[in-house]
Amino acid sequence: MLTLLGRTSEFLIYGQWQQRNAIIEATRLLENEICKHKNGELLIGEASDSLKTPKQFKDKAKKWQNFVTQAKASGRTSAEFRELGNEIGAEILENYSNILKSCNALDYHDLISCSVKLLTDFPEVFRESQDSWKAVVIDEFQDTSAMQYKFLKILGSHNKITIIGDDDQSIFSFNGANISGFISFRNDFPNYKEIRLNKNYRSTRYIVEAASALIQNNAKRCQLKNVLTDNSIGSKIVMKECHNEDAQCAFIVDKISEILSNRSADNCSYGNIAILYRRRVSGKAFQMAFRDRKIPFNIHGVAFYRKKVVKTIIAMLRTALPGCDDDSYSRVFKALLPFEKDMKKRVIDHISKISTNRKCSFLSAACDIFNAKISGTFKRSELTHGRKTLMTLEIISKLVHRENSISTIITSVANMIPEKYLLEQRATVDVDGGTLLNEDYDIRSVLQYLLDDVSEFLSTKFIEVRGEKEMSEDKGGIFVLKSFIDYLFEREKENFRARRKDNDNSVTLTTIHQAKGLEWDIVFIVKANESEIPLLHEYKGVVKDTAAIVEEERRLLYVAMTRARQKLFILYVTVDSNWQMLQPSRFLKEIPHQLLEFQGEINMQELQIKREGHQKETTNCTTDLLIKKQQSEADLVPVPNDLLNYHFSEASNELAEFAEANNGNDFIRRFNVEERSVVSHIFHKWAKKKAFQDPKRLLDKVGFVIDERLRQKKNKHKDLLNSLKSCLRCDEATQYAQYVLRWEQIPADKRAHLMREKQEHFLKLKMENAMGSAAPTDKQLSYLKKLGCTVTPTSRLHASQLIEQYKSL
């Protein structure tokens, strides 16, 4: 059957990276075709714009990989794209399919489409599947693509089919998932029986009602649902505003410590807590914070003895020991042969085939192949490289038999691998993502890690008796080396079990996508900002803010909220790492305020004002957003958003001097809050380059960058760029360029110090403005009466000032 699909029984399955490489090649083939069709009339300017370097092909492939994935998931062919007028897309898809066919490979979407082809084109296959599978049950139906639905429809043509799914949890559209499958199922199986599972057995009533209120804002839903629960009402959802990501980390670390120290918390442990974020990069900050506070956490790490380079070293050592297995020899040949990946695979497959046919060892087959003077399979140069590999194995064997010190043996063998730079890399690599193994924070190199294990083994685990010592002296380091490798094997097996047990009591750090299907007692959703949830992708200057994308992002937050069983925290930040103002997510104002517990000076009115304030801001000031629930928008006190207009009586003299010496903010005041971040980013990006340390050259470069962006067909900042370009020649622009250059020349640690003081200064002013606009508390009024004050305070700040005055009297 596979031959009819253009594949053999030994076909390969391409993963994400192999798929990316195939798309890079498909892009290259397309570029070659375009050049040929120009019939030699290629101009110099056109040649410079064509894709020539590997990096350019890789960048282009990122776009086309998503296109190919979506096309295959929906079952569309290159012919269909040609009919729609998308010739380039059709060529890419056709080239990609031809490359996979020539490599005897299939990707994961091909497994589905080929199955559909077998079931539709070959009746005997269809009959056999019907006889084998009397009924079909599909879980997580909302994650199926159009092609997968077609496959399931054929399998379930006997009408004995059951699907389970929730369209409100469809969050994998990037992989072709399509919630319209529910509608298709109702149309294709009209006699279906529907059972509504409306009861939530996981979360408290507050969490269920909040999540339901959020998802009701989605217009594209198969059917309206009213989810209920018999669980207790629980506690309100905590919504917390943090100034930046460091403050966010500090709050969560303190809160976890507080929760775990509370003895009254039933069955509360680290394993019942999770931190969910939209993007993996957001999890990095928590790793250091948790290490500092000795909080166990669950991240994806690469276990040391599962590293590729370490496996290679161990395999090379094994080849010198009696009874070495064929897998070790295969791994060594794969590491030492200086061929491309495909060629290495062909060589190793050929050796394995000869070994199987002759019923001999892998090494014996390799010796027969590479020691031959002539080969009908390999070139002379390939035979030479094979003989060099055999010589390396012989050198290792002699070394092990001659040398008594296994530290010397391991060091010598490690230096034989081609990629010696891998030995100097860190032994453990931190990769966040919420999986099983939790590696220690270790800065040792790979080789140092190995040698430290040797020292530990020799000093604590290896006990020589007289007979064993004599044996080791007779045979060099064979006995000690074998004992060390056996010790590593048993230790790592035990460590794996121990880590798995330990991770049951560790805080989980994971993305929201990876958290689907999991649950915890306490969940923190972090960085719930407009730039994160929804995460709106930008392509060629245009933000894709379609209704479908926004609704999927809302479903993503819904999934995150419903991971919590008892307690839910939602946090957002106001300033990013580049000191740009951030907005809270638009979805937060869709949660009923009666279900929320606000921590700090924040409420639903504030969230609404923050959203609208960024859209309406056209003045030179930003509005202070710290208000109380009873405060109206008219009561807000404006706070200037530039450094020069502040009084530095409480701030450092250094910060004040810097502000007075730089008059560039007159230029930046021309733009509103959203526009300032774009302008600032352009200037600061190029001010870091050595070639643009002169204000005039910096302005010329900014003008050139603006021209380049304006040439793009679509650009969401077109009006801003035109406005910026028109005022680049004014004196204020030169002053701003000088301001930026001077700022970039300040050492990074000193800049951080200045920004910290600036942050504290802003925070103090915000607090004063909030107190100045809020009514005095009953406690303040009562205390003033006790002090004998007859003046009626007009605000909380006024009351505090009166209290200080009367106390001094």
N, C-alpha and C positions, 0 to 999 in steps of 0.2 A: 504493500500500500504506500509506503513512504517513497518508493521510486516514482510513483505517479505524482507525488507532490514535489518531486525534484530533490529529494533528500535520501540519504542512505540510513541504515539502522544505527550508524555510529555518529549521528548528527550531534552538533554542539548546541547548547542553550546559551544565548548571549544575555549577560546582565547589563546593568546600567552603563558601566564604563566601556564594555565592548560595543554596546550600542552607540555610545558617543563616538568611538573611534570609527565605526562604520559610517556614521553620518558625516564626520570630517572628510572621509574619503569620498563620499557621495557629493559633498560640496566642492571638493577639488576637481572631480570629474566634470561637474557642471561648469566650473570656471574655465576648464580646458575647452569644453564645447563652445562656450561663448567666444573665446579667443579665436577658435577655428572658423566660426561663422563670420568673423570680420574680414576674412579673406586677405589677411596681411595688411589691412589698412589701419592697424592699431596705432593710435597716436601716443606720444610720450606721456601726456597727461592721463590718458586712459590706462596706460600700462601701470602707472604709479598707483592708480585707484584700485586695480584688480588685486585679488587676494593672492599673495605670494608666500608669506611666511606661515609656519605652523600655528603661531599664536592667532593670526588672523582667521585661519580656518577654524580653530577651536572656538573663538568668540562667535563666529557665524553659526557654528554647530549648536550652540546653546539654544538659539532661537529655533532652529530646525528640529532639534530633538523633541521639543514640546509639540511642534507641528506633526511630526511623524507619530508620536504617541497618541495624540488626539485623533488623527486620521485612522490609525489601526484600531483604536478602541471603538470607533464608530463604524468600522467596516467599509470605509470609503477607499476607492482605488484611484490610481493616477489618472485613469480615463475620466473619472467623474470630475476631478479637479481641472482637467483640460476643458471639459464642457463648460465649467464655470469661469474659464478664462485665466485660471491660475497655472500658467505654464511652468513657472519656476518651481512651485510646490510639487507639481506633477513629476517634473524631472528629478527632484530630490527624492521623492518617494520611490520612483522607479529605479533610480541608481542604488538606493539603499536596499531594496528588495533583491536586486541582482547581485549585490555584494554578499548578502547573507546566503543567497543560493550558491554562489561560487565557493563560499567557505563551508558549505554543508552545515549551515547554522539556522537556528530559529530563535526569535526573541519570545518573551512571554505572551505577547499579543498574538503571535503566530500560532502558538499552541492552541489558542481558542479558534482562530480563523481556520486553521487546518482541520481541527476537529469538526467544525461546521461543514467544511468541504467534504470530508469523509462521510459524514452522516447524510448529506444531501445528494452526493454524486454516486454513492455506492450503497445500494439497498441492502446488501448482505451485512454491511457494518451496522446499518440502522437496526435491522432485525436482531442482530446479536446484542446490541445495547439494550433493546427493549426487553429481550429475554433475561438479560443479566440484572437490570435495574428495574424492579417492579414499581418502585415509587421514588420520587425525587423530593428532597427537602433542602431549601436554600436559606441559610441564615445571613443576616446583614445584607438584605436584598437592595437596600438603598445605595450600596457601593458598587453595583453592577453597571457595566458599560453597555452600549447598544449591541456590540458584538457578543458579549457574554449573555445578554438577554436572548439573542437569537439562538445561541447554543442551548440555553435552558428551555426555550420554547420547543425546540426539536426533541430534546430528551423527555420533556413532559407532555408530548403529544397524546399520550394515553390518558391525559387528564388526572393522573394520580400525582399531583404536584402540590407542594406546600411551600409558601414563602413567608419569611418572618423579617420584618424591617420597619424602620421608622424614618420617614422622609425628612423629619426635622434633624436627623443626625447624619445627613449626607454631606461629607466634608472632603471628599477625594475627587473633585472634578478634574484636578490636574492629572489624574491617572485615568481619565475618561469616564468616571462615574456620572450617571445621569438619573435624576429622580423621576424622569418621565416614564421609567420602567413600570411604575405602579399603574399609571394610566393605561399603558400598553397591555399590562397583564389583565386588567379588567375588561378590555376590549377583546383580547384574544381568548380569554377563558370566561365567557359570560355567565356560566353556571357556577361561578366561584361562591364559596361561603366565607364571609368575613367575620373574624372574631377580633373585637377591639380590646386591646390590653391597656386600659386607661389608669390602672393603679400602679403607683410608684412604691416599691417596697424598700427603697434605698434611703431616700433623703427625708429630712424634716419638712414640715408643712411650709415654713418660711422659704426654704430653698426651692421647693416644688412650685410654689406660687410665683416666686420671682422669675424662675426660668420660663414658666408658662407665659407670663406677661411679656417677657422679652421676645419670645419666638412668635407671638401673635402679631408682631409687626411685619412678618414676612408675608408678602402677597401670594407668592407661588408656593402653595401648600396643597397637597392632594386632597386632604379633608381636614376640617377643623377638629381639634381634639381638646378635651377637657380632662387634663390629667389630675388625679386625686391621690391622696395618701391617707392611710390610717395611722401613720407615725405621729409622734408628738409634735407640737408646734415648734419646738426647738428655740434657738436664739436667732436674732436678726442677723442679716448679712452685714458684715463690717465693711464699710467703704473708707479707705484711708488715702489721703493725699500726702505724697512725699516730695520733698524738694528735688531730689535727684536719686539716681540708682544706689548710691552709697547709703543715703538715708533709708531707702526702701529695704536694703539688705539688713541694716541695723535694726529696723523695726521688726522684721521677720525673725531674726536671730533672737532678739529679746523676747518676742512673743512665744517662740518655741521653748525657750528656757523657762519662761513663766508657766507655760502649760505643763511642762514635764515636772516642774518643781511642785505643782499643785497636787498634793497627795489625794485630794478628793476626786480627781479626774479618774473615772472608771476605765480600766484597761487601756489607758492612754500610753502610747510608746512612740518612738521615732518612726517605726514602721507604719504607723497610722497617719502619717503626715506627708503631704505632697506639695511641691511648688511647680506650678504650670506656667509656661510662657509660650508666646507665639513663635519666636525664633530661637534657635539654639544658642546664639551668641548671648542672649540674655541670661543664660544659666551660668556663665563663667564667673560673674561677680560673687555668686553664692558659694562657689567652691572654696575660695580663699577665706571668706567670712566663716564658713562652717569649720574649716581646718583650724582657724585661730581660736574658735570657741569649743573645739573638741566635740563637734556634733557629727555623728556618723551620717554619711550620705551615700546615695546610690547613683553612680554615674557609669557611663560606658568607658571602660579602660581597656587597654591592650595588655593582657597578662604577659609578663616578661618571657616566660618559657613557651609562649605561643607566638612570639614575634618571629617573623620570617628569617631574619638574620641569625637569631639564636638557634632556631630549628636547624638551619644549615650547618652551623658550627657543631652542634650535637651530632648531626648525621655524619659529618666528616670524622668526628672522633669515633663513632660507632664502627666505621669501615675498618678500623684497625683492630677491632675486637672479634673474638671467635663468634660465629653464628650470626653475623650481621645480616639483616633482612634486606630484601630487594628495594623496599621503599626508601631506605637510607641511601643506597647507591643511586637510585633515580633522582632523589633530591640533590645529591652532590653534583651529578652530571648537569642537572638543570641550572645549578648555581655557577658552575665553573665554565661551561661551554660558552664561548663569546659570540653567540648567535642571536638573531632576533627571536622574539617570543614564539612565533609560528614555526620557525626552523628548529628551535629547541624541542618543541612538542613533537615535531616530525621525527627527529632523531631518537628521542626517548621512546616514542610509540614503536618505532622500527626495532629498537633493541628489545623492548618488551615482547614484541611479536615473535622475534627470533628465539627469545628465551622460552616462550610458551611452546613453540613448535618443536624445539630440540629438547624440551624438558630439562633445561639447565638453569643455572643462576643468572641473574641480570649481569653480574660482573663477568662471568664466563662468556656470555653472548657479546658483551661490549669488547672484550679482548679479541675475540674472533673477528669481529667487524673491523675494528680500528687497526689491528696489527696486519691486516691484509694489505698487500701492495696496491692492488687494484680493486675497485668496488663499482658495481653497476648501479648503486643507489646514491653514493656520496661522491663529491668532488675530492680531489687530492688535498686541497686546503682543509676541507672538513675532516678528512681522516687524520691530518696532522694535529688539528685541535683536539680530536678525540684521544690521540696518543698522549698529548700533553696532560690531559685530564687523568689518564691512567697512571702517568708518571707521578702526578701530584698525590694520588692515592698511595702509591708505593713509598713516596717520601714520608707521608703521614705514618704508614705502618712501621717504617724503620725508626722514625722518631719515637713512637710509642714504645717500641721494643728496647730502645737504647736509653731513653731519658727516664729518670726516676721521679722528677718533679712534675706533677700534673699541671701546676701553674705555668711552667715553661711550655709544656705541651699545648695547653689551651691558647696561650698567647701566640705561639708559633702558628698553630692551625688557624686561628682567627685572622691573622695577617695574610693568609693565603687566599681569602675570599676577594673577588674583584672589587666590590664596593666597600673599601676600607673606611670610608667616611661614616658608614653606618655604625661602626664601633664607637664613634665619639658622640653619637646621639644619646639623648636621655634614655635611661633604661625603661622608664614608664612614661606613657603619653596620656595626657588628660583629654578626653573627648566627652563632652556632656551629652546626655541623651536618655538617661534613665534605663539602664539595663542591669545585668546581673553582677558583674565583677566590679569591685571598688579598689582601685590601685592606690598605693601610698604615694604621697607627694615626695618623689625621689629625684634628686638632681644628678645621681651617679650616671656615668656612661655605661654602655652595654658591656664593654670589656671589664670595667671596674666592678660592675655588679656580679659578673661571672666569677672573677677572682676572689671577691669577698665571700661568695658562697663556697668556694674551694677552701678558703681559710677556716670558715665555720665548720665545714665537714671534717677537715683534718683535726681540728682542735677539740671538737665535741662529739662527733658521731663515729669517727673511724678509730677502732681499737685494734691494734695489731697484736696478734699472738706470734709466737716464735715461728711456727710453720708458715703462716701467712707472710711474715716478713721475708723469710727465705725465698718464698715463691715470688714475691714482688722484686727481690733483688735479681732472681734468675731471669725474669721476663720483663725487666724495665718497669714501666708504669702501668702495665696491662691490668693487673689485679686492682690497684688503687683506682684507676680510671673507670673500670667496670663498676666498682663499688660506688663511686661518685655518681655515675649516670643512673644506676639503680636507685640510689638515695634520692636523686632529683625527681625521678619518676614517681616514687611513692610519696614524697613530700608534696609535690604539686597536686597529686590526686587528693591528698588530705586537705591541702589548702583550699582547693576548689570547694570541697564539701563545707569547710569552715566558713569561707566567704559567703557561700550561699545561705548558710544559717545566719551569719552576721547581718546580711543584707535584708533579712526579714525584720530586723530592728534598725533600719536606716531610713532617713528622710529621702524621699524620691524626688529627683530633679528630672523633669521631662517636658517635652513639648506637648501641646494640647493634642496634636494628631496622634502621638504615640500613647497618650493617656486613654484613648478611646477604648471602652470595654473594661477599664479598671475603676477602682473606687477606693476612697480613703475616708477616715473619720473627719480629718481636718484638711482643707485645701486652700492654698494661697494662689490666686491668679494675679500675676505681677505684670507691671507695665501695661495696664489697660488704657493705652493712649491711642489717639487718632492715627498715629503713624504705625501702630502695631496691630490693633484690632479695631477697625479693619486695616489689614495690610494691603494697601493699594499699589499694585506694581506700575512702574513707569517705563514706557518704551518710546524712545526718540522724543523725549520731552512731553509726552502725553500720558496723563494718569488714567489708567483704566478703572473708572469709577462707575461701572455699569451696575444695573439693578441686580443682575444675577450674581456678580462678584460680592456686592454688599450683603446680599441675603445669605450667601454661603459663609461669609465672615460672621454674620449674626448666628448662624447655626453652629459655628465653631465655638463662640462664647457660650452658647446654650449647652454644648457638650461639656465644656470646661466646668460650668456651674453644676451640672448634674453628676460630676464625679464625687461630690462631697456628700457624706452621710449625715454629719452632725453640725459642722461649723464651716462657714465659707468666708474668706477674706478676699476683697477685690482692691487692688492698689494701683495707683497711677502716679506718674511723676510730672513735675512742672517744668523741669529744665533737663536737657540732654547733656551728654558728655562734651558737646561743643558749645555749651552755654546758650543754646537756642531754646526759646519758649515752646513748650508742647501743650497740646490740648488734651483733655480727657476724652476717651472714646465717646462717640455719638450714641453708642448703645447704652451707656450708663444712665442716661436720662430717661430711658425707656423702662427702667425698673421702678416700680411704685415706691415712693419715698417712705411709706409706712412700713415697708419690709426691710428698711435699711437702718443701720446704726452708724452715724457719722462720727469719725474720730478726728479731732482737730476742728478748725474753723471752716467747715465745708458742709454744704447741703445741696439739695436738688436744684434750688434756685441758682446757686452758684454755678453748677454744671451747665445749666441752660445759658447763663450769661457768658460763661467762658466760651461756649460754642459760638454764640452770636457775636461776641466781642471781637473774635479774630476775623469774622467776615465783615464787620462794619467799621473796623478801625481805620480811620483816615487822618487822625490828628497826630500831633507829636508826642502824645502821652498814651500810656496804657492804664487801664483801670484796675485799681486794687480789688481783688476778688475775694478777700476774706470777709465774709458777712455772716450775720446770724440769720436764723430762720425767719425772724419777724422783720428783717430789714428789706426795704424795697430797693429797686435799681436806682432810684433817684438819690438815695442816701450815699451812694458810693463816692469815695474821695479819690480823685485822680492822683496817680503817682508818676512822675516823669520817668521815662525809660532810657535816660542817658546818664553817663557818668559825670559829665561836666556840671550838671545842674544840682548835684547833691552837695550838702554841707558836710565837710569832713572833720567836724569837731570830734567825733567819736571814732572815725576811721583812722587808719595809719597815715602818717605824713607822707610816706613813700607813695601810697596810692593817690593822695591828693596832688603831689608834685607831678605824677605821671599824667593825671587828668588835666592839670593846668598847662602842661607843656605840649599838649596835643589838642588841636582845635578841629580835628577831623569829624567830630560828631555833627557839625553844622551840615556836612554833606549827607550823612546817613539819615538825618531828620527829614530829608526830602521824601523818604519812602515810608510806607506804613509798616506795621510790625511783621507781617508775613513776607513782604518784599525785602526787608532789611536782612533777613537770614540768607536770602539768595545772593544779594549784593556782597555781604560780608564773606560768604563762602568763596566767591570768585576771587576777591582781592587776597584773602588769606592764603588760598591754595597756591597762587603764583608768587606771593611774597616770600614763600619758603624756599623758592628756587634761587640759586646763586646768581643766575643770569639776569635777574630782575630786581636787584637791590637798589637801583636808582628809581626815584618816584616817576620820572618821565617814561622810563622803559617799562615800568610796571603798568602805567596807564595805557601805553601802546599795546602791551600784551592783553590787557583786559578788553581793549577795543577790538583786537583781533579775535579773541574768544567769542565776543558778542556777535561779530560778523559771521563766524562759523555756525553759531547756534541759530542765527536768523535765517541762514540758508536752508535749514531743515524745513520740510513741508509743514510739519505740525509742531508747535511749541507752545506749551501752556503759559510761558513767561514772555511771550512776544512783546506785549505792550510794555512790560517792565524793562526788557532789554533795550527797546527803542528809547525809552525815557532815560535809561542809564547812559546810553551812548551819546545822547544829546547834551549831557552835562559833564562829560569827561574832561573837557578843555577848560573848565572854570577853575578858579583858584581854590575853591572848597574841595574839589576832587583831588588836587595836588596835596592839600593839607591832610586829607583822609589817607592818601597813599603813604605819606610820611608817617602818619599815625600807625598804620598797619605794619609798615616796615620796622618801626621802632618797637612795636609790640612783639613781633616775631624774633627780634634780636635779643629779647630778654630771655635768660635761661629758663628752661621748662619748670624747674623747681620753684624759681622765683615767681614765674607766671601763676603757678598753682597757688602760691601763698597770697599773691595779690587778689586772685579770683575768689579765694576763700574769704578774705576780708570784705571784698565787695559783696559777696553773697550774704555774709553776716549783717552788713550794713543795710542791704535791701530788706532782709528779713525783719530787722528792727523797725525800719520805716513802715513796712506792711503791717506789723503788729500795732504800731502807734496809730496808723490810719484806721485800722479796724476798731481800736479802742476809742478813737476820736469820733467814730460814727455810730458806735453802739451806746445804748442807754446804760446809765449806771446801775449796778446791781443793788439788790435790797441790802446785802451785807455791807456794801460801801456806804450806802445812805445811813444805815444804822450806826456804823462806826463813826461817821462824821458827826452825827448827833451827840454821841458820847464824848467826842472831842470838843463839843461846844460850837461847832460850825453852824453859821446861820445862812451861808451861801448855798443856793441850790445848784448842784453841778449839772452841766449841760450834756456831759458824756462820761463814759467810763474813764477816759484819759484825764478829763478835767477833775473827776473825783479822785483819781490817784494822785494828781498834783496837789489838790487841796489837803489830802491826808498827809502827804509829806510836809507841807507847809505847817499844818497845825501840830503835827508831831514834833517839829523842830521848836515850836513855841513852848 
